[in-house]
Amino acid sequence: MRKTRMELAKGTRRLSLFDDLWTKQDGRCAICGEAIPRGRFDVPHATIWKKTRPTFDHIRPRAKGGGDAPANVQLAHARCNRRKGDSWKPNG
Ligand SMILES: [Zn+2]
């Protein structure tokens, strides 16, 4: 069977943490559950991109002892990540 370009790329390149999380979360924000644009040109405006671009969010904040281990990191919109930092409470 002929291999597609994607399959060949998978064999030669290791998945980055970003790609790994992206696949796990199905391209969705871990905080609000909405789809995250993958690139600047998935959205019509740079302003929207700034608010919705994917960011790494620490599940357990560094201030509370969370580290940079892949298990403690998830993808979230920039706006959701910021909002969580301001007011999100784990038991709220
Ligand atoms: Zn979000």
PDB file of the backbone (N, CA, C, O) and the ligand in Angstrom, with CONECT records:
HET     ZN  A 101       1
ATOM      1  N   MET A   1       0.841  -1.208   0.000  1.00  0.00           N
ATOM      2  CA  MET A   1       0.000   0.000   0.000  1.00  0.00           C
ATOM      3  C   MET A   1       0.874   1.257   0.000  1.00  0.00           C
ATOM      4  O   MET A   1       1.917   1.311   0.651  1.00  0.00           O
ATOM      5  N   ARG A   2       0.427   2.239  -0.732  1.00  0.00           N
ATOM      6  CA  ARG A   2       1.180   3.485  -0.813  1.00  0.00           C
ATOM      7  C   ARG A   2       1.036   4.295   0.476  1.00  0.00           C
ATOM      8  O   ARG A   2      -0.065   4.417   1.012  1.00  0.00           O
ATOM      9  N   LYS A   3       2.113   4.833   0.960  1.00  0.00           N
ATOM     10  CA  LYS A   3       2.036   5.652   2.174  1.00  0.00           C
ATOM     11  C   LYS A   3       1.719   7.097   1.808  1.00  0.00           C
ATOM     12  O   LYS A   3       2.244   7.643   0.837  1.00  0.00           O
ATOM     13  N   THR A   4       0.853   7.697   2.603  1.00  0.00           N
ATOM     14  CA  THR A   4       0.545   9.108   2.370  1.00  0.00           C
ATOM     15  C   THR A   4       1.677   9.956   2.943  1.00  0.00           C
ATOM     16  O   THR A   4       2.516   9.480   3.708  1.00  0.00           O
ATOM     17  N   ARG A   5       1.669  11.198   2.555  1.00  0.00           N
ATOM     18  CA  ARG A   5       2.679  12.132   3.042  1.00  0.00           C
ATOM     19  C   ARG A   5       2.628  12.259   4.568  1.00  0.00           C
ATOM     20  O   ARG A   5       3.659  12.365   5.232  1.00  0.00           O
ATOM     21  N   MET A   6       1.383  12.246   5.115  1.00  0.00           N
ATOM     22  CA  MET A   6       1.202  12.363   6.562  1.00  0.00           C
ATOM     23  C   MET A   6       1.882  11.210   7.292  1.00  0.00           C
ATOM     24  O   MET A   6       2.584  11.409   8.283  1.00  0.00           O
ATOM     25  N   GLU A   7       1.664  10.020   6.791  1.00  0.00           N
ATOM     26  CA  GLU A   7       2.229   8.844   7.440  1.00  0.00           C
ATOM     27  C   GLU A   7       3.760   8.885   7.420  1.00  0.00           C
ATOM     28  O   GLU A   7       4.418   8.509   8.390  1.00  0.00           O
ATOM     29  N   LEU A   8       4.291   9.335   6.334  1.00  0.00           N
ATOM     30  CA  LEU A   8       5.746   9.436   6.237  1.00  0.00           C
ATOM     31  C   LEU A   8       6.275  10.444   7.247  1.00  0.00           C
ATOM     32  O   LEU A   8       7.296  10.213   7.894  1.00  0.00           O
ATOM     33  N   ALA A   9       5.568  11.566   7.377  1.00  0.00           N
ATOM     34  CA  ALA A   9       6.002  12.611   8.302  1.00  0.00           C
ATOM     35  C   ALA A   9       5.981  12.090   9.735  1.00  0.00           C
ATOM     36  O   ALA A   9       6.870  12.397  10.528  1.00  0.00           O
ATOM     37  N   LYS A  10       4.960  11.299  10.060  1.00  0.00           N
ATOM     38  CA  LYS A  10       4.837  10.763  11.411  1.00  0.00           C
ATOM     39  C   LYS A  10       6.043   9.890  11.761  1.00  0.00           C
ATOM     40  O   LYS A  10       6.528   9.901  12.893  1.00  0.00           O
ATOM     41  N   GLY A  11       6.508   9.148  10.787  1.00  0.00           N
ATOM     42  CA  GLY A  11       7.604   8.241  11.043  1.00  0.00           C
ATOM     43  C   GLY A  11       8.929   8.939  11.248  1.00  0.00           C
ATOM     44  O   GLY A  11       9.808   8.421  11.936  1.00  0.00           O
ATOM     45  N   THR A  12       9.077  10.096  10.662  1.00  0.00           N
ATOM     46  CA  THR A  12      10.379  10.742  10.705  1.00  0.00           C
ATOM     47  C   THR A  12      10.477  11.856  11.732  1.00  0.00           C
ATOM     48  O   THR A  12      11.572  12.258  12.128  1.00  0.00           O
ATOM     49  N   ARG A  13       9.311  12.354  12.164  1.00  0.00           N
ATOM     50  CA  ARG A  13       9.349  13.459  13.123  1.00  0.00           C
ATOM     51  C   ARG A  13       8.650  13.084  14.412  1.00  0.00           C
ATOM     52  O   ARG A  13       7.571  12.493  14.387  1.00  0.00           O
ATOM     53  N   ARG A  14       9.252  13.420  15.532  1.00  0.00           N
ATOM     54  CA  ARG A  14       8.594  13.173  16.813  1.00  0.00           C
ATOM     55  C   ARG A  14       7.513  14.224  17.013  1.00  0.00           C
ATOM     56  O   ARG A  14       7.669  15.389  16.648  1.00  0.00           O
ATOM     57  N   LEU A  15       6.414  13.775  17.605  1.00  0.00           N
ATOM     58  CA  LEU A  15       5.353  14.720  17.896  1.00  0.00           C
ATOM     59  C   LEU A  15       5.808  15.680  18.992  1.00  0.00           C
ATOM     60  O   LEU A  15       6.424  15.274  19.977  1.00  0.00           O
ATOM     61  N   SER A  16       5.502  16.926  18.805  1.00  0.00           N
ATOM     62  CA  SER A  16       5.811  17.898  19.849  1.00  0.00           C
ATOM     63  C   SER A  16       4.750  17.791  20.939  1.00  0.00           C
ATOM     64  O   SER A  16       3.702  17.177  20.742  1.00  0.00           O
ATOM     65  N   LEU A  17       5.029  18.384  22.071  1.00  0.00           N
ATOM     66  CA  LEU A  17       4.052  18.400  23.160  1.00  0.00           C
ATOM     67  C   LEU A  17       2.761  19.051  22.688  1.00  0.00           C
ATOM     68  O   LEU A  17       1.662  18.615  23.030  1.00  0.00           O
ATOM     69  N   PHE A  18       2.917  20.106  21.894  1.00  0.00           N
ATOM     70  CA  PHE A  18       1.743  20.795  21.364  1.00  0.00           C
ATOM     71  C   PHE A  18       0.869  19.845  20.561  1.00  0.00           C
ATOM     72  O   PHE A  18      -0.337  19.758  20.788  1.00  0.00           O
ATOM     73  N   ASP A  19       1.486  19.128  19.615  1.00  0.00           N
ATOM     74  CA  ASP A  19       0.728  18.206  18.765  1.00  0.00           C
ATOM     75  C   ASP A  19       0.081  17.102  19.587  1.00  0.00           C
ATOM     76  O   ASP A  19      -1.040  16.673  19.315  1.00  0.00           O
ATOM     77  N   ASP A  20       0.813  16.654  20.595  1.00  0.00           N
ATOM     78  CA  ASP A  20       0.326  15.601  21.462  1.00  0.00           C
ATOM     79  C   ASP A  20      -0.945  16.048  22.183  1.00  0.00           C
ATOM     80  O   ASP A  20      -1.952  15.340  22.197  1.00  0.00           O
ATOM     81  N   LEU A  21      -0.873  17.242  22.781  1.00  0.00           N
ATOM     82  CA  LEU A  21      -2.025  17.772  23.507  1.00  0.00           C
ATOM     83  C   LEU A  21      -3.165  18.071  22.549  1.00  0.00           C
ATOM     84  O   LEU A  21      -4.334  17.838  22.859  1.00  0.00           O
ATOM     85  N   TRP A  22      -2.807  18.596  21.371  1.00  0.00           N
ATOM     86  CA  TRP A  22      -3.816  18.954  20.367  1.00  0.00           C
ATOM     87  C   TRP A  22      -4.638  17.717  20.007  1.00  0.00           C
ATOM     88  O   TRP A  22      -5.866  17.777  19.930  1.00  0.00           O
ATOM     89  N   THR A  23      -3.951  16.602  19.787  1.00  0.00           N
ATOM     90  CA  THR A  23      -4.628  15.360  19.435  1.00  0.00           C
ATOM     91  C   THR A  23      -5.487  14.865  20.592  1.00  0.00           C
ATOM     92  O   THR A  23      -6.636  14.466  20.400  1.00  0.00           O
ATOM     93  N   LYS A  24      -4.921  14.895  21.792  1.00  0.00           N
ATOM     94  CA  LYS A  24      -5.636  14.430  22.984  1.00  0.00           C
ATOM     95  C   LYS A  24      -6.913  15.228  23.206  1.00  0.00           C
ATOM     96  O   LYS A  24      -7.954  14.668  23.550  1.00  0.00           O
ATOM     97  N   GLN A  25      -6.827  16.547  23.005  1.00  0.00           N
ATOM     98  CA  GLN A  25      -7.964  17.416  23.302  1.00  0.00           C
ATOM     99  C   GLN A  25      -8.831  17.645  22.080  1.00  0.00           C
ATOM    100  O   GLN A  25      -9.810  18.389  22.143  1.00  0.00           O
ATOM    101  N   ASP A  26      -8.479  17.007  20.957  1.00  0.00           N
ATOM    102  CA  ASP A  26      -9.264  17.121  19.741  1.00  0.00           C
ATOM    103  C   ASP A  26      -9.348  18.572  19.264  1.00  0.00           C
ATOM    104  O   ASP A  26     -10.351  18.983  18.681  1.00  0.00           O
ATOM    105  N   GLY A  27      -8.289  19.340  19.514  1.00  0.00           N
ATOM    106  CA  GLY A  27      -8.248  20.724  19.056  1.00  0.00           C
ATOM    107  C   GLY A  27      -9.165  21.659  19.828  1.00  0.00           C
ATOM    108  O   GLY A  27      -9.512  22.740  19.353  1.00  0.00           O
ATOM    109  N   ARG A  28      -9.557  21.225  21.036  1.00  0.00           N
ATOM    110  CA  ARG A  28     -10.477  22.048  21.822  1.00  0.00           C
ATOM    111  C   ARG A  28      -9.828  22.581  23.093  1.00  0.00           C
ATOM    112  O   ARG A  28      -8.878  22.009  23.628  1.00  0.00           O
ATOM    113  N   CYS A  29     -10.377  23.692  23.551  1.00  0.00           N
ATOM    114  CA  CYS A  29      -9.885  24.351  24.755  1.00  0.00           C
ATOM    115  C   CYS A  29     -10.228  23.505  25.983  1.00  0.00           C
ATOM    116  O   CYS A  29     -11.360  23.042  26.126  1.00  0.00           O
ATOM    117  N   ALA A  30      -9.254  23.308  26.862  1.00  0.00           N
ATOM    118  CA  ALA A  30      -9.475  22.494  28.054  1.00  0.00           C
ATOM    119  C   ALA A  30     -10.355  23.210  29.070  1.00  0.00           C
ATOM    120  O   ALA A  30     -10.891  22.579  29.981  1.00  0.00           O
ATOM    121  N   ILE A  31     -10.505  24.512  28.921  1.00  0.00           N
ATOM    122  CA  ILE A  31     -11.280  25.277  29.903  1.00  0.00           C
ATOM    123  C   ILE A  31     -12.728  25.473  29.458  1.00  0.00           C
ATOM    124  O   ILE A  31     -13.648  25.185  30.224  1.00  0.00           O
ATOM    125  N   CYS A  32     -12.949  25.960  28.224  1.00  0.00           N
ATOM    126  CA  CYS A  32     -14.321  26.226  27.793  1.00  0.00           C
ATOM    127  C   CYS A  32     -14.866  25.166  26.831  1.00  0.00           C
ATOM    128  O   CYS A  32     -16.074  25.118  26.595  1.00  0.00           O
ATOM    129  N   GLY A  33     -13.997  24.318  26.273  1.00  0.00           N
ATOM    130  CA  GLY A  33     -14.459  23.244  25.407  1.00  0.00           C
ATOM    131  C   GLY A  33     -14.698  23.638  23.955  1.00  0.00           C
ATOM    132  O   GLY A  33     -15.060  22.794  23.135  1.00  0.00           O
ATOM    133  N   GLU A  34     -14.498  24.917  23.632  1.00  0.00           N
ATOM    134  CA  GLU A  34     -14.677  25.376  22.254  1.00  0.00           C
ATOM    135  C   GLU A  34     -13.426  25.060  21.434  1.00  0.00           C
ATOM    136  O   GLU A  34     -12.335  24.885  21.978  1.00  0.00           O
ATOM    137  N   ALA A  35     -13.607  24.991  20.115  1.00  0.00           N
ATOM    138  CA  ALA A  35     -12.474  24.723  19.228  1.00  0.00           C
ATOM    139  C   ALA A  35     -11.460  25.865  19.287  1.00  0.00           C
ATOM    140  O   ALA A  35     -11.828  27.032  19.425  1.00  0.00           O
ATOM    141  N   ILE A  36     -10.185  25.512  19.182  1.00  0.00           N
ATOM    142  CA  ILE A  36      -9.112  26.510  19.182  1.00  0.00           C
ATOM    143  C   ILE A  36      -8.594  26.646  17.758  1.00  0.00           C
ATOM    144  O   ILE A  36      -8.335  25.629  17.114  1.00  0.00           O
ATOM    145  N   PRO A  37      -8.431  27.863  17.237  1.00  0.00           N
ATOM    146  CA  PRO A  37      -7.810  27.996  15.909  1.00  0.00           C
ATOM    147  C   PRO A  37      -6.364  27.553  15.976  1.00  0.00           C
ATOM    148  O   PRO A  37      -5.641  27.895  16.912  1.00  0.00           O
ATOM    149  N   ARG A  38      -5.949  26.794  14.985  1.00  0.00           N
ATOM    150  CA  ARG A  38      -4.597  26.240  15.044  1.00  0.00           C
ATOM    151  C   ARG A  38      -3.562  27.248  14.550  1.00  0.00           C
ATOM    152  O   ARG A  38      -2.415  27.250  14.997  1.00  0.00           O
ATOM    153  N   GLY A  39      -3.987  28.103  13.623  1.00  0.00           N
ATOM    154  CA  GLY A  39      -3.043  29.068  13.074  1.00  0.00           C
ATOM    155  C   GLY A  39      -3.684  30.435  12.900  1.00  0.00           C
ATOM    156  O   GLY A  39      -4.908  30.562  12.912  1.00  0.00           O
ATOM    157  N   ARG A  40      -2.868  31.432  12.741  1.00  0.00           N
ATOM    158  CA  ARG A  40      -3.338  32.799  12.601  1.00  0.00           C
ATOM    159  C   ARG A  40      -4.386  32.921  11.481  1.00  0.00           C
ATOM    160  O   ARG A  40      -5.322  33.714  11.595  1.00  0.00           O
ATOM    161  N   PHE A  41      -4.231  32.132  10.391  1.00  0.00           N
ATOM    162  CA  PHE A  41      -5.118  32.316   9.247  1.00  0.00           C
ATOM    163  C   PHE A  41      -6.365  31.431   9.310  1.00  0.00           C
ATOM    164  O   PHE A  41      -7.105  31.316   8.334  1.00  0.00           O
ATOM    165  N   ASP A  42      -6.587  30.803  10.478  1.00  0.00           N
ATOM    166  CA  ASP A  42      -7.856  30.131  10.730  1.00  0.00           C
ATOM    167  C   ASP A  42      -8.900  31.123  11.229  1.00  0.00           C
ATOM    168  O   ASP A  42     -10.088  30.805  11.293  1.00  0.00           O
ATOM    169  N   VAL A  43      -8.455  32.321  11.581  1.00  0.00           N
ATOM    170  CA  VAL A  43      -9.376  33.356  12.053  1.00  0.00           C
ATOM    171  C   VAL A  43      -9.205  34.601  11.190  1.00  0.00           C
ATOM    172  O   VAL A  43      -8.125  34.846  10.651  1.00  0.00           O
ATOM    173  N   PRO A  44     -10.288  35.399  11.058  1.00  0.00           N
ATOM    174  CA  PRO A  44     -10.236  36.544  10.137  1.00  0.00           C
ATOM    175  C   PRO A  44      -9.407  37.731  10.622  1.00  0.00           C
ATOM    176  O   PRO A  44      -8.941  38.524   9.803  1.00  0.00           O
ATOM    177  N   HIS A  45      -9.214  37.869  11.925  1.00  0.00           N
ATOM    178  CA  HIS A  45      -8.553  39.072  12.436  1.00  0.00           C
ATOM    179  C   HIS A  45      -7.445  38.760  13.442  1.00  0.00           C
ATOM    180  O   HIS A  45      -7.546  37.807  14.215  1.00  0.00           O
ATOM    181  N   ALA A  46      -6.414  39.553  13.424  1.00  0.00           N
ATOM    182  CA  ALA A  46      -5.316  39.387  14.373  1.00  0.00           C
ATOM    183  C   ALA A  46      -5.810  39.567  15.812  1.00  0.00           C
ATOM    184  O   ALA A  46      -5.285  38.956  16.742  1.00  0.00           O
ATOM    185  N   THR A  47      -6.825  40.414  15.975  1.00  0.00           N
ATOM    186  CA  THR A  47      -7.377  40.653  17.316  1.00  0.00           C
ATOM    187  C   THR A  47      -8.012  39.379  17.861  1.00  0.00           C
ATOM    188  O   THR A  47      -7.839  39.035  19.030  1.00  0.00           O
ATOM    189  N   ILE A  48      -8.750  38.684  16.995  1.00  0.00           N
ATOM    190  CA  ILE A  48      -9.386  37.430  17.413  1.00  0.00           C
ATOM    191  C   ILE A  48      -8.311  36.394  17.716  1.00  0.00           C
ATOM    192  O   ILE A  48      -8.409  35.635  18.680  1.00  0.00           O
ATOM    193  N   TRP A  49      -7.288  36.380  16.875  1.00  0.00           N
ATOM    194  CA  TRP A  49      -6.182  35.440  17.068  1.00  0.00           C
ATOM    195  C   TRP A  49      -5.530  35.655  18.429  1.00  0.00           C
ATOM    196  O   TRP A  49      -5.219  34.692  19.130  1.00  0.00           O
ATOM    197  N   LYS A  50      -5.327  36.899  18.798  1.00  0.00           N
ATOM    198  CA  LYS A  50      -4.685  37.204  20.085  1.00  0.00           C
ATOM    199  C   LYS A  50      -5.489  36.643  21.251  1.00  0.00           C
ATOM    200  O   LYS A  50      -4.921  36.197  22.248  1.00  0.00           O
ATOM    201  N   LYS A  51      -6.820  36.668  21.119  1.00  0.00           N
ATOM    202  CA  LYS A  51      -7.676  36.207  22.219  1.00  0.00           C
ATOM    203  C   LYS A  51      -7.868  34.702  22.205  1.00  0.00           C
ATOM    204  O   LYS A  51      -8.029  34.088  23.259  1.00  0.00           O
ATOM    205  N   THR A  52      -7.853  34.100  21.020  1.00  0.00           N
ATOM    206  CA  THR A  52      -8.208  32.682  20.930  1.00  0.00           C
ATOM    207  C   THR A  52      -7.034  31.765  20.612  1.00  0.00           C
ATOM    208  O   THR A  52      -7.205  30.548  20.542  1.00  0.00           O
ATOM    209  N   ARG A  53      -5.843  32.330  20.419  1.00  0.00           N
ATOM    210  CA  ARG A  53      -4.710  31.476  20.047  1.00  0.00           C
ATOM    211  C   ARG A  53      -4.441  30.452  21.162  1.00  0.00           C
ATOM    212  O   ARG A  53      -4.696  30.720  22.336  1.00  0.00           O
ATOM    213  N   PRO A  54      -3.922  29.275  20.775  1.00  0.00           N
ATOM    214  CA  PRO A  54      -3.665  28.253  21.782  1.00  0.00           C
ATOM    215  C   PRO A  54      -2.502  28.623  22.694  1.00  0.00           C
ATOM    216  O   PRO A  54      -1.463  29.095  22.233  1.00  0.00           O
ATOM    217  N   THR A  55      -2.687  28.406  23.974  1.00  0.00           N
ATOM    218  CA  THR A  55      -1.614  28.637  24.946  1.00  0.00           C
ATOM    219  C   THR A  55      -1.491  27.406  25.834  1.00  0.00           C
ATOM    220  O   THR A  55      -2.437  26.629  25.963  1.00  0.00           O
ATOM    221  N   PHE A  56      -0.339  27.236  26.436  1.00  0.00           N
ATOM    222  CA  PHE A  56      -0.154  26.160  27.410  1.00  0.00           C
ATOM    223  C   PHE A  56      -0.666  26.654  28.755  1.00  0.00           C
ATOM    224  O   PHE A  56      -0.256  27.700  29.258  1.00  0.00           O
ATOM    225  N   ASP A  57      -1.571  25.870  29.317  1.00  0.00           N
ATOM    226  CA  ASP A  57      -2.126  26.217  30.624  1.00  0.00           C
ATOM    227  C   ASP A  57      -1.662  25.183  31.645  1.00  0.00           C
ATOM    228  O   ASP A  57      -1.720  23.983  31.379  1.00  0.00           O
ATOM    229  N   HIS A  58      -1.207  25.635  32.799  1.00  0.00           N
ATOM    230  CA  HIS A  58      -0.807  24.706  33.861  1.00  0.00           C
ATOM    231  C   HIS A  58      -2.048  24.265  34.634  1.00  0.00           C
ATOM    232  O   HIS A  58      -2.748  25.093  35.217  1.00  0.00           O
ATOM    233  N   ILE A  59      -2.318  22.965  34.636  1.00  0.00           N
ATOM    234  CA  ILE A  59      -3.495  22.441  35.330  1.00  0.00           C
ATOM    235  C   ILE A  59      -3.391  22.776  36.809  1.00  0.00           C
ATOM    236  O   ILE A  59      -4.332  23.302  37.403  1.00  0.00           O
ATOM    237  N   ARG A  60      -2.254  22.473  37.393  1.00  0.00           N
ATOM    238  CA  ARG A  60      -1.978  22.887  38.772  1.00  0.00           C
ATOM    239  C   ARG A  60      -1.012  24.055  38.671  1.00  0.00           C
ATOM    240  O   ARG A  60       0.115  23.885  38.205  1.00  0.00           O
ATOM    241  N   PRO A  61      -1.435  25.237  39.099  1.00  0.00           N
ATOM    242  CA  PRO A  61      -0.585  26.424  38.911  1.00  0.00           C
ATOM    243  C   PRO A  61       0.793  26.254  39.523  1.00  0.00           C
ATOM    244  O   PRO A  61       0.961  25.575  40.536  1.00  0.00           O
ATOM    245  N   ARG A  62       1.778  26.884  38.890  1.00  0.00           N
ATOM    246  CA  ARG A  62       3.144  26.808  39.409  1.00  0.00           C
ATOM    247  C   ARG A  62       3.210  27.312  40.847  1.00  0.00           C
ATOM    248  O   ARG A  62       3.973  26.801  41.666  1.00  0.00           O
ATOM    249  N   ALA A  63       2.392  28.329  41.138  1.00  0.00           N
ATOM    250  CA  ALA A  63       2.388  28.905  42.482  1.00  0.00           C
ATOM    251  C   ALA A  63       1.959  27.878  43.524  1.00  0.00           C
ATOM    252  O   ALA A  63       2.304  27.992  44.700  1.00  0.00           O
ATOM    253  N   LYS A  64       1.193  26.859  43.076  1.00  0.00           N
ATOM    254  CA  LYS A  64       0.725  25.834  44.011  1.00  0.00           C
ATOM    255  C   LYS A  64       1.499  24.540  43.860  1.00  0.00           C
ATOM    256  O   LYS A  64       1.031  23.477  44.269  1.00  0.00           O
ATOM    257  N   GLY A  65       2.684  24.628  43.273  1.00  0.00           N
ATOM    258  CA  GLY A  65       3.547  23.456  43.209  1.00  0.00           C
ATOM    259  C   GLY A  65       3.476  22.677  41.917  1.00  0.00           C
ATOM    260  O   GLY A  65       4.143  21.651  41.780  1.00  0.00           O
ATOM    261  N   GLY A  66       2.678  23.141  40.956  1.00  0.00           N
ATOM    262  CA  GLY A  66       2.601  22.460  39.668  1.00  0.00           C
ATOM    263  C   GLY A  66       3.860  22.713  38.856  1.00  0.00           C
ATOM    264  O   GLY A  66       4.430  23.803  38.915  1.00  0.00           O
ATOM    265  N   GLY A  67       4.294  21.725  38.105  1.00  0.00           N
ATOM    266  CA  GLY A  67       5.514  21.867  37.319  1.00  0.00           C
ATOM    267  C   GLY A  67       5.229  21.944  35.831  1.00  0.00           C
ATOM    268  O   GLY A  67       4.083  22.100  35.412  1.00  0.00           O
ATOM    269  N   ASP A  68       6.287  21.833  35.038  1.00  0.00           N
ATOM    270  CA  ASP A  68       6.160  21.903  33.591  1.00  0.00           C
ATOM    271  C   ASP A  68       6.045  20.519  32.946  1.00  0.00           C
ATOM    272  O   ASP A  68       6.178  20.393  31.729  1.00  0.00           O
ATOM    273  N   ALA A  69       5.804  19.498  33.737  1.00  0.00           N
ATOM    274  CA  ALA A  69       5.670  18.147  33.185  1.00  0.00           C
ATOM    275  C   ALA A  69       4.466  18.094  32.243  1.00  0.00           C
ATOM    276  O   ALA A  69       3.442  18.727  32.502  1.00  0.00           O
ATOM    277  N   PRO A  70       4.591  17.336  31.149  1.00  0.00           N
ATOM    278  CA  PRO A  70       3.489  17.253  30.178  1.00  0.00           C
ATOM    279  C   PRO A  70       2.155  16.913  30.835  1.00  0.00           C
ATOM    280  O   PRO A  70       1.113  17.371  30.365  1.00  0.00           O
ATOM    281  N   ALA A  71       2.159  16.123  31.908  1.00  0.00           N
ATOM    282  CA  ALA A  71       0.912  15.727  32.566  1.00  0.00           C
ATOM    283  C   ALA A  71       0.233  16.902  33.258  1.00  0.00           C
ATOM    284  O   ALA A  71      -0.956  16.840  33.573  1.00  0.00           O
ATOM    285  N   ASN A  72       0.989  17.971  33.495  1.00  0.00           N
ATOM    286  CA  ASN A  72       0.405  19.127  34.181  1.00  0.00           C
ATOM    287  C   ASN A  72       0.069  20.262  33.219  1.00  0.00           C
ATOM    288  O   ASN A  72      -0.280  21.363  33.646  1.00  0.00           O
ATOM    289  N   VAL A  73       0.176  19.990  31.921  1.00  0.00           N
ATOM    290  CA  VAL A  73      -0.037  21.051  30.940  1.00  0.00           C
ATOM    291  C   VAL A  73      -1.204  20.692  30.027  1.00  0.00           C
ATOM    292  O   VAL A  73      -1.357  19.535  29.635  1.00  0.00           O
ATOM    293  N   GLN A  74      -2.024  21.681  29.688  1.00  0.00           N
ATOM    294  CA  GLN A  74      -3.123  21.487  28.750  1.00  0.00           C
ATOM    295  C   GLN A  74      -3.212  22.707  27.844  1.00  0.00           C
ATOM    296  O   GLN A  74      -2.653  23.760  28.150  1.00  0.00           O
ATOM    297  N   LEU A  75      -3.922  22.557  26.725  1.00  0.00           N
ATOM    298  CA  LEU A  75      -4.070  23.687  25.802  1.00  0.00           C
ATOM    299  C   LEU A  75      -5.355  24.441  26.115  1.00  0.00           C
ATOM    300  O   LEU A  75      -6.399  23.842  26.373  1.00  0.00           O
ATOM    301  N   ALA A  76      -5.257  25.765  26.088  1.00  0.00           N
ATOM    302  CA  ALA A  76      -6.432  26.599  26.325  1.00  0.00           C
ATOM    303  C   ALA A  76      -6.310  27.872  25.511  1.00  0.00           C
ATOM    304  O   ALA A  76      -5.204  28.307  25.190  1.00  0.00           O
ATOM    305  N   HIS A  77      -7.458  28.477  25.173  1.00  0.00           N
ATOM    306  CA  HIS A  77      -7.447  29.784  24.528  1.00  0.00           C
ATOM    307  C   HIS A  77      -6.655  30.766  25.389  1.00  0.00           C
ATOM    308  O   HIS A  77      -6.631  30.637  26.613  1.00  0.00           O
ATOM    309  N   ALA A  78      -6.018  31.729  24.767  1.00  0.00           N
ATOM    310  CA  ALA A  78      -5.307  32.749  25.533  1.00  0.00           C
ATOM    311  C   ALA A  78      -6.255  33.455  26.500  1.00  0.00           C
ATOM    312  O   ALA A  78      -5.895  33.736  27.643  1.00  0.00           O
ATOM    313  N   ARG A  79      -7.483  33.741  26.024  1.00  0.00           N
ATOM    314  CA  ARG A  79      -8.437  34.479  26.873  1.00  0.00           C
ATOM    315  C   ARG A  79      -8.882  33.634  28.061  1.00  0.00           C
ATOM    316  O   ARG A  79      -9.079  34.162  29.156  1.00  0.00           O
ATOM    317  N   CYS A  80      -9.045  32.313  27.854  1.00  0.00           N
ATOM    318  CA  CYS A  80      -9.483  31.434  28.941  1.00  0.00           C
ATOM    319  C   CYS A  80      -8.369  31.247  29.956  1.00  0.00           C
ATOM    320  O   CYS A  80      -8.607  31.226  31.163  1.00  0.00           O
ATOM    321  N   ASN A  81      -7.163  31.114  29.456  1.00  0.00           N
ATOM    322  CA  ASN A  81      -6.009  30.941  30.308  1.00  0.00           C
ATOM    323  C   ASN A  81      -5.881  32.136  31.250  1.00  0.00           C
ATOM    324  O   ASN A  81      -5.632  31.981  32.445  1.00  0.00           O
ATOM    325  N   ARG A  82      -6.056  33.325  30.687  1.00  0.00           N
ATOM    326  CA  ARG A  82      -5.916  34.540  31.479  1.00  0.00           C
ATOM    327  C   ARG A  82      -7.043  34.630  32.505  1.00  0.00           C
ATOM    328  O   ARG A  82      -6.819  34.985  33.662  1.00  0.00           O
ATOM    329  N   ARG A  83      -8.272  34.299  32.059  1.00  0.00           N
ATOM    330  CA  ARG A  83      -9.419  34.401  32.948  1.00  0.00           C
ATOM    331  C   ARG A  83      -9.250  33.455  34.138  1.00  0.00           C
ATOM    332  O   ARG A  83      -9.558  33.804  35.278  1.00  0.00           O
ATOM    333  N   LYS A  84      -8.754  32.249  33.847  1.00  0.00           N
ATOM    334  CA  LYS A  84      -8.551  31.268  34.903  1.00  0.00           C
ATOM    335  C   LYS A  84      -7.571  31.818  35.937  1.00  0.00           C
ATOM    336  O   LYS A  84      -7.771  31.661  37.141  1.00  0.00           O
ATOM    337  N   GLY A  85      -6.510  32.464  35.452  1.00  0.00           N
ATOM    338  CA  GLY A  85      -5.510  33.018  36.345  1.00  0.00           C
ATOM    339  C   GLY A  85      -6.112  34.050  37.274  1.00  0.00           C
ATOM    340  O   GLY A  85      -5.687  34.192  38.421  1.00  0.00           O
ATOM    341  N   ASP A  86      -7.121  34.782  36.765  1.00  0.00           N
ATOM    342  CA  ASP A  86      -7.732  35.826  37.584  1.00  0.00           C
ATOM    343  C   ASP A  86      -8.729  35.272  38.597  1.00  0.00           C
ATOM    344  O   ASP A  86      -8.715  35.665  39.764  1.00  0.00           O
ATOM    345  N   SER A  87      -9.587  34.367  38.158  1.00  0.00           N
ATOM    346  CA  SER A  87     -10.730  34.051  39.018  1.00  0.00           C
ATOM    347  C   SER A  87     -11.101  32.572  39.101  1.00  0.00           C
ATOM    348  O   SER A  87     -11.957  32.202  39.905  1.00  0.00           O
ATOM    349  N   TRP A  88     -10.480  31.725  38.296  1.00  0.00           N
ATOM    350  CA  TRP A  88     -10.879  30.323  38.306  1.00  0.00           C
ATOM    351  C   TRP A  88     -10.528  29.649  39.616  1.00  0.00           C
ATOM    352  O   TRP A  88      -9.409  29.796  40.109  1.00  0.00           O
ATOM    353  N   LYS A  89     -11.475  28.906  40.191  1.00  0.00           N
ATOM    354  CA  LYS A  89     -11.213  28.173  41.434  1.00  0.00           C
ATOM    355  C   LYS A  89     -11.518  26.689  41.229  1.00  0.00           C
ATOM    356  O   LYS A  89     -12.568  26.328  40.696  1.00  0.00           O
ATOM    357  N   PRO A  90     -10.591  25.842  41.655  1.00  0.00           N
ATOM    358  CA  PRO A  90     -10.756  24.411  41.389  1.00  0.00           C
ATOM    359  C   PRO A  90     -12.037  23.826  41.977  1.00  0.00           C
ATOM    360  O   PRO A  90     -12.578  22.875  41.414  1.00  0.00           O
ATOM    361  N   ASN A  91     -12.530  24.350  43.068  1.00  0.00           N
ATOM    362  CA  ASN A  91     -13.729  23.774  43.665  1.00  0.00           C
ATOM    363  C   ASN A  91     -14.950  24.690  43.541  1.00  0.00           C
ATOM    364  O   ASN A  91     -16.001  24.434  44.130  1.00  0.00           O
ATOM    365  N   GLY A  92     -14.786  25.751  42.768  1.00  0.00           N
ATOM    366  CA  GLY A  92     -15.890  26.690  42.614  1.00  0.00           C
ATOM    367  C   GLY A  92     -16.833  26.127  41.648  1.00  0.00           C
ATOM    368  O   GLY A  92     -17.855  26.745  41.351  1.00  0.00           O
TER     369      GLY A  92
HETATM  370 ZN    ZN A 101     -11.452  28.468  25.819  1.00  0.00          ZN2+
END
